[in-house]
């Protein structure tokens, strides 16, 4: 089953992609950065830039049997880690 994934470069996506590849599923990743996708996902995953034409995006969707949407804003845990790092660097938090 060909799977289209948004958020493939993210925390959950980076864990899901190898599992799906091991199971033999062809993957299409909608990505913001083609360079980052190549370095994180490898050449076996077809990457389609979100900045591509509407036709290219529609074509990728039409070739897919399933869609996994992992795209979204950064998690609260990420925000908490950033805040903790800022506090640590200032040696005190209010």
DSSP file (Angstrom, degrees, kcal/mol; ACC not computed):
  #  RESIDUE AA STRUCTURE BP1 BP2  ACC     N-H-->O    O-->H-N    N-H-->O    O-->H-N    TCO  KAPPA ALPHA  PHI   PSI    X-CA   Y-CA   Z-CA
    1    1 A X              0   0    0      0, 0.0     2,-0.4     0, 0.0    63,-0.1   0.000 360.0 360.0 360.0 125.1    0.0    0.0    0.0
    2    2 A X        -     0   0    0     23,-0.2    63,-2.8    61,-0.2    64,-1.5  -0.658 360.0-160.1 -78.8 126.4    1.5    3.4   -1.0
    3    3 A X  E     -ab  27  66A   0     23,-2.5    25,-2.6    -2,-0.4     2,-0.5  -0.929  11.1-153.8-116.5 128.2    1.3    5.8    1.9
    4    4 A X  E     -ab  28  67A   0     62,-2.7    64,-2.8    -2,-0.5     2,-0.4  -0.866  19.2-166.6 -96.2 130.5    1.5    9.5    1.8
    5    5 A X  E     -ab  29  68A   0     23,-3.2    25,-2.3    -2,-0.5     2,-0.4  -0.970  14.5-164.7-124.4 129.3    2.8   11.1    5.0
    6    6 A X  E    S+ab  30  69A   0     62,-2.4    64,-2.1    -2,-0.4    25,-0.1  -0.884  84.2  27.1-101.3 145.1    2.8   14.7    6.1
    7    7 A X  S >  S+     0   0    0     23,-0.8     3,-1.5    -2,-0.4     6,-0.6   0.735  73.5 146.2  78.1  22.4    5.2   15.4    9.0
    8    8 A X  T 3   +     0   0    0     22,-0.4     9,-0.2    -3,-0.4     8,-0.1   0.773  69.8  54.1 -64.1 -26.1    7.5   12.6    8.0
    9    9 A X  T 3  S+     0   0    0      4,-0.1    -1,-0.3     5,-0.1    22,-0.0   0.532  95.5  93.5 -84.2  -5.9   10.5   14.6    9.2
   10   10 A X  S <> S-     0   0    0     -3,-1.5     4,-2.7     1,-0.0     5,-0.2  -0.081  96.2 -85.9 -81.8-177.0    9.0   15.2   12.6
   11   11 A X  H  > S+     0   0    0      1,-0.2     4,-0.6     2,-0.2    -1,-0.0   0.918 127.3  32.6 -57.1 -52.2    9.4   13.2   15.9
   12   12 A X  H >> S+     0   0    0      1,-0.2     4,-2.3     2,-0.2     3,-0.8   0.897 116.9  56.7 -75.2 -40.4    6.7   10.6   15.2
   13   13 A X  H 3> S+     0   0    0     -6,-0.6     4,-2.7     1,-0.3    -2,-0.2   0.888 102.1  55.2 -58.4 -41.3    7.2   10.6   11.4
   14   14 A X  H 3X S+     0   0    0     -4,-2.7     4,-0.5     1,-0.2    -1,-0.3   0.758 112.4  44.5 -66.1 -23.0   10.9    9.7   11.8
   15   15 A X  H <X S+     0   0    0     -3,-0.8     4,-0.8    -4,-0.6    -2,-0.2   0.827 115.3  46.9 -85.1 -35.4    9.8    6.7   13.9
   16   16 A X  H  X S+     0   0    0     -4,-2.3     4,-2.4     1,-0.2     3,-0.3   0.881 100.1  65.7 -74.9 -39.5    7.0    5.6   11.5
   17   17 A X  H  X S+     0   0    0     -4,-2.7     4,-2.5     1,-0.2     5,-0.2   0.909 101.9  46.6 -54.5 -50.7    8.9    5.9    8.2
   18   18 A X  H  X S+     0   0    0     -4,-0.5     4,-2.4     1,-0.2    -1,-0.2   0.862 111.8  52.8 -63.2 -32.7   11.4    3.0    8.9
   19   19 A X  H  X S+     0   0    0     -4,-0.8     4,-1.6    -3,-0.3    -1,-0.2   0.946 111.8  44.3 -65.5 -47.7    8.5    0.8   10.1
   20   20 A X  H  <>S+     0   0    0     -4,-2.4     5,-2.4     1,-0.2    -2,-0.2   0.888 113.4  51.2 -64.7 -38.9    6.5    1.3    7.0
   21   21 A X  H ><5S+     0   0    0     -4,-2.5     3,-1.7    -5,-0.3    -1,-0.2   0.918 107.6  52.8 -64.4 -42.4    9.6    0.8    4.8
   22   22 A X  H 3<5S+     0   0    0     -4,-2.4    -1,-0.2     1,-0.3    -2,-0.2   0.852 106.3  54.1 -60.0 -34.5   10.4   -2.4    6.6
   23   23 A X  T 3<5S-     0   0    0     -4,-1.6    -1,-0.3    -5,-0.2    -2,-0.2   0.461 122.4-109.6 -80.8  -0.2    6.9   -3.6    5.9
   24   24 A X  T < 5 +     0   0    0     -3,-1.7     2,-0.5     1,-0.3    -3,-0.2   0.617  65.0 149.7  88.1  13.6    7.4   -2.9    2.2
   25   25 A X      < -     0   0    0     -5,-2.4    -1,-0.3   -23,-0.1     2,-0.2  -0.678  46.2-129.0 -82.8 127.2    5.2    0.1    1.8
   26   26 A X        -     0   0    0     -2,-0.5   -23,-2.5    19,-0.1     2,-0.4  -0.554  32.4-149.7 -68.0 140.0    6.2    2.7   -0.9
   27   27 A X  E     -a    3   0A   0     17,-0.4    19,-2.2    -2,-0.2     2,-0.4  -0.911  21.6-168.5-122.3 142.4    6.2    6.1    0.8
   28   28 A X  E     -ac   4  46A   0    -25,-2.6   -23,-3.2    -2,-0.4     2,-0.5  -0.999  14.7-162.3-121.8 125.2    5.5    9.6   -0.4
   29   29 A X  E     -ac   5  47A   0     17,-3.3    19,-2.8    -2,-0.4     2,-0.7  -0.938  12.3-147.0-112.2 124.4    6.4   12.4    2.0
   30   30 A X  E     +ac   6  48A   0    -25,-2.3   -23,-0.8    -2,-0.5   -22,-0.4  -0.811  36.3 176.9 -85.1 120.3    5.1   15.9    1.7
   31   31 A X  E     - c   0  49A   0     17,-2.3    19,-2.9    -2,-0.7    20,-0.4  -0.885  43.8-147.3-131.9 154.2    7.9   18.1    3.0
   32   32 A X  S    S+     0   0    0     -2,-0.3     2,-0.5     1,-0.2    19,-0.1   0.830  96.2  38.7 -82.3 -36.8    8.9   21.7    3.4
   33   33 A X     >  -     0   0    0      1,-0.1     4,-2.2    16,-0.0    -1,-0.2  -0.950  60.1-167.5-122.8 114.5   12.6   21.0    2.8
   34   34 A X  H  > S+     0   0    0     -2,-0.5     4,-2.3     2,-0.2     5,-0.2   0.884  92.8  53.3 -64.7 -38.2   13.8   18.6    0.2
   35   35 A X  H  > S+     0   0    0      2,-0.2     4,-2.1     1,-0.2    -1,-0.2   0.932 110.3  45.8 -63.9 -45.9   17.3   18.6    1.6
   36   36 A X  H  > S+     0   0    0      1,-0.2     4,-2.5     2,-0.2     5,-0.3   0.899 111.5  53.3 -64.5 -40.0   16.2   17.8    5.1
   37   37 A X  H  X>S+     0   0    0     -4,-2.2     4,-3.2     1,-0.2     5,-0.7   0.923 108.6  49.4 -61.6 -44.1   13.9   15.1    3.8
   38   38 A X  H  X5S+     0   0    0     -4,-2.3     4,-1.2     1,-0.2    -1,-0.2   0.915 114.2  45.1 -61.5 -43.1   16.8   13.4    1.9
   39   39 A X  H  <5S+     0   0    0     -4,-2.1    -1,-0.2    -5,-0.2    -2,-0.2   0.859 124.0  32.9 -72.3 -33.7   19.1   13.5    4.9
   40   40 A X  H  <5S+     0   0    0     -4,-2.5    -2,-0.2    -5,-0.2    -3,-0.2   0.837 130.2  29.4 -90.1 -35.4   16.5   12.2    7.4
   41   41 A X  H  <5S-     0   0    0     -4,-3.2     3,-0.2    -5,-0.3    -3,-0.2   0.709  98.4-133.2-102.4 -23.4   14.4    9.9    5.2
   42   42 A X    ><< -     0   0    0     -4,-1.2     3,-1.0    -5,-0.7    -1,-0.1  -0.104  34.2 -70.8  88.5 168.2   16.8    8.6    2.6
   43   43 A X  T 3  S+     0   0    0      1,-0.2    -1,-0.2    -4,-0.1     4,-0.1   0.661 120.1  73.2 -73.8 -17.2   16.4    8.3   -1.1
   44   44 A X  T 3  S+     0   0    0     -3,-0.2     2,-0.6    -6,-0.1   -17,-0.4   0.717  84.7  75.9 -72.5 -19.8   13.9    5.4   -0.9
   45   45 A X  S <  S-     0   0    0     -3,-1.0     2,-0.4    -4,-0.1   -17,-0.2  -0.823  85.1-130.7 -95.0 124.5   11.2    7.8    0.2
   46   46 A X  E     -c   28   0A   0    -19,-2.2   -17,-3.3    -2,-0.6     2,-0.4  -0.610  25.0-156.0 -73.0 124.8    9.7    9.9   -2.5
   47   47 A X  E     -c   29   0A   0     -2,-0.4     2,-0.5   -19,-0.2   -17,-0.2  -0.882  11.6-171.3-107.0 135.4    9.7   13.5   -1.4
   48   48 A X  E     -c   30   0A   0    -19,-2.8   -17,-2.3    -2,-0.4     2,-0.2  -0.993  25.3-125.2-124.5 123.9    7.3   16.1   -2.8
   49   49 A X  E >   -c   31   0A   0     -2,-0.5     3,-2.1   -19,-0.2   -17,-0.2  -0.447   7.4-137.8 -70.3 135.3    7.8   19.7   -1.8
   50   50 A X  T 3  S+     0   0    0    -19,-2.9    -1,-0.2     1,-0.3   -18,-0.1   0.753 106.2  62.5 -61.0 -22.9    4.8   21.4   -0.3
   51   51 A X  T 3  S+     0   0    0    -20,-0.4    -1,-0.3   -19,-0.1     3,-0.1   0.449  82.6 111.9 -82.4   0.6    5.7   24.4   -2.4
   52   52 A X  S <  S-     0   0    0     -3,-2.1    -4,-0.0     1,-0.2     5,-0.0  -0.127  82.4 -75.7 -65.9 169.8    5.2   22.3   -5.6
   53   53 A X     >  -     0   0    0      1,-0.1     4,-2.2     4,-0.0     5,-0.2  -0.213  39.1-112.5 -64.6 158.1    2.3   23.1   -7.9
   54   54 A X  H  > S+     0   0    0      1,-0.2     4,-2.6     2,-0.2     5,-0.2   0.861 119.6  57.2 -58.8 -35.4   -1.3   22.1   -6.9
   55   55 A X  H  > S+     0   0    0      2,-0.2     4,-2.5     1,-0.2    -1,-0.2   0.920 106.3  47.9 -62.6 -44.3   -1.2   19.6   -9.8
   56   56 A X  H  > S+     0   0    0      2,-0.2     4,-2.0     1,-0.2    -2,-0.2   0.894 113.4  47.7 -64.9 -40.3    1.9   17.9   -8.3
   57   57 A X  H  X S+     0   0    0     -4,-2.2     4,-2.0     2,-0.2    -2,-0.2   0.919 113.0  47.9 -66.8 -43.1    0.4   17.7   -4.8
   58   58 A X  H  X S+     0   0    0     -4,-2.6     4,-2.6     1,-0.2    -2,-0.2   0.898 110.4  52.5 -63.2 -40.7   -2.9   16.4   -6.2
   59   59 A X  H  X S+     0   0    0     -4,-2.5     4,-1.5     2,-0.2    -1,-0.2   0.894 108.4  50.3 -63.3 -40.9   -1.1   13.8   -8.3
   60   60 A X  H  < S+     0   0    0     -4,-2.0     4,-0.3     1,-0.2    -1,-0.2   0.908 112.5  47.6 -63.1 -41.5    0.9   12.6   -5.2
   61   61 A X  H >< S+     0   0    0     -4,-2.0     3,-1.3     1,-0.2    -2,-0.2   0.905 109.4  52.4 -66.1 -42.2   -2.4   12.3   -3.3
   62   62 A X  H 3< S+     0   0    0     -4,-2.6    -1,-0.2     1,-0.3    -2,-0.2   0.796 106.7  53.7 -66.2 -28.3   -4.1   10.4   -6.1
   63   63 A X  T 3< S+     0   0    0     -4,-1.5     2,-0.3    -5,-0.2    -1,-0.3   0.514  95.0  93.2 -82.0  -4.7   -1.3    7.8   -6.3
   64   64 A X    <   -     0   0    0     -3,-1.3   -61,-0.2    -4,-0.3     3,-0.1  -0.667  55.3-165.0 -96.0 144.0   -1.6    7.1   -2.6
   65   65 A X  S    S+     0   0    0    -63,-2.8     2,-0.3    -2,-0.3   -62,-0.2   0.665  80.9  15.5 -92.8 -22.3   -3.7    4.4   -1.0
   66   66 A X  E     -b    3   0A   0    -64,-1.5   -62,-2.7     2,-0.0     2,-0.4  -0.981  65.0-146.1-149.6 155.7   -3.5    5.9    2.5
   67   67 A X  E     -b    4   0A   0     -2,-0.3     2,-0.5   -64,-0.2   -62,-0.2  -0.994   4.5-166.6-127.9 132.8   -2.6    9.2    4.1
   68   68 A X  E     -b    5   0A   0    -64,-2.8   -62,-2.4    -2,-0.4     2,-0.9  -0.974  11.1-159.1-117.0 115.3   -1.0    9.7    7.5
   69   69 A X  E     +b    6   0A   0     -2,-0.5   -62,-0.1   -64,-0.2   -64,-0.1  -0.825  31.8 148.9-100.4 103.4   -1.2   13.3    8.7
   70   70 A X        +     0   0    0    -64,-2.1   -63,-0.2    -2,-0.9   -58,-0.2   0.285  35.0 119.9-111.3   5.9    1.4   14.0   11.3
   71   71 A X        +     0   0    0     -3,-0.1     2,-0.3   -65,-0.1   -65,-0.1  -0.455  35.5 110.7 -73.3 143.7    1.9   17.7   10.4
   72   72 A X        -     0   0    0     -2,-0.1     3,-0.1     3,-0.0     2,-0.1  -0.978  65.1 -53.8 174.2-177.3    1.2   20.2   13.0
   73   73 A X  S    S-     0   0    0     -2,-0.3     0, 0.0     1,-0.2     0, 0.0  -0.321  71.7 -77.8 -74.7 163.3    2.6   22.7   15.4
   74   74 A X        -     0   0    0      1,-0.1    -1,-0.2     2,-0.1     5,-0.0  -0.277  57.3-104.8 -59.7 148.0    5.4   21.9   17.7
   75   75 A X     >  -     0   0    0      1,-0.1     4,-1.8    -3,-0.1     5,-0.1  -0.228  21.5-112.7 -73.0 163.6    4.2   19.9   20.8
   76   76 A X  H  > S+     0   0    0      1,-0.2     4,-2.7     2,-0.2     5,-0.2   0.832 118.5  60.9 -63.0 -32.2    3.9   21.4   24.2
   77   77 A X  H  > S+     0   0    0      2,-0.2     4,-2.4     1,-0.2    -1,-0.2   0.912 103.0  50.1 -62.8 -41.0    6.8   19.2   25.3
   78   78 A X  H  > S+     0   0    0      1,-0.2     4,-2.4     2,-0.2    -1,-0.2   0.927 111.1  48.8 -60.5 -44.6    9.0   21.0   22.8
   79   79 A X  H  X S+     0   0    0     -4,-1.8     4,-2.4     1,-0.2    -2,-0.2   0.902 111.0  50.7 -62.9 -40.6    7.9   24.3   24.1
   80   80 A X  H  X S+     0   0    0     -4,-2.7     4,-2.4     2,-0.2    -1,-0.2   0.891 109.9  49.6 -63.9 -40.3    8.6   23.2   27.7
   81   81 A X  H  X S+     0   0    0     -4,-2.4     4,-2.4     2,-0.2    -2,-0.2   0.904 110.8  49.9 -65.5 -40.8   12.1   22.0   26.8
   82   82 A X  H  X S+     0   0    0     -4,-2.4     4,-2.4     2,-0.2    -2,-0.2   0.928 111.3  48.9 -63.5 -43.5   12.9   25.3   25.1
   83   83 A X  H  X S+     0   0    0     -4,-2.4     4,-2.5     1,-0.2    -2,-0.2   0.916 111.3  49.7 -62.1 -43.3   11.7   27.2   28.1
   84   84 A X  H  X S+     0   0    0     -4,-2.4     4,-2.7     1,-0.2    -1,-0.2   0.904 110.5  50.4 -62.5 -40.9   13.7   25.0   30.5
   85   85 A X  H  X S+     0   0    0     -4,-2.4     4,-2.3     2,-0.2    -1,-0.2   0.903 110.4  49.7 -64.7 -40.4   16.8   25.5   28.3
   86   86 A X  H  X S+     0   0    0     -4,-2.4     4,-1.3     2,-0.2    -2,-0.2   0.925 112.4  47.6 -63.2 -43.8   16.3   29.3   28.3
   87   87 A X  H  X>S+     0   0    0     -4,-2.5     4,-0.9     1,-0.2     5,-0.8   0.931 111.4  50.6 -61.8 -45.9   15.9   29.3   32.1
   88   88 A X  H ><5S+     0   0    0     -4,-2.7     3,-0.7     1,-0.2    -1,-0.2   0.899 108.1  52.4 -60.0 -42.2   19.0   27.2   32.5
   89   89 A X  H 3<5S+     0   0    0     -4,-2.3    -1,-0.2     1,-0.3    -2,-0.2   0.780 113.4  44.1 -68.1 -24.9   21.1   29.5   30.3
   90   90 A X  H 3<5S-     0   0    0     -4,-1.3    -1,-0.3    -3,-0.4    -2,-0.2   0.517 104.5-133.0 -94.0  -6.5   20.0   32.4   32.4
   91   91 A X  T <<5S+     0   0    0     -4,-0.9     2,-0.3    -3,-0.7    -3,-0.2   0.445  80.3  54.6  69.0   1.7   20.6   30.5   35.7
   92   92 A X      < -     0   0    0     -5,-0.8     2,-0.4     0, 0.0    -2,-0.1  -0.956  62.7-158.1-160.6 144.6   17.3   31.6   37.1
   93   93 A X              0   0    0     -2,-0.3    -9,-0.0     1,-0.1    -6,-0.0  -0.923 360.0 360.0-121.3 149.4   13.6   31.6   36.1
   94   94 A X              0   0    0     -2,-0.4    -1,-0.1     0, 0.0    -7,-0.0   0.441 360.0 360.0 -97.3 360.0   10.8   33.7   37.3
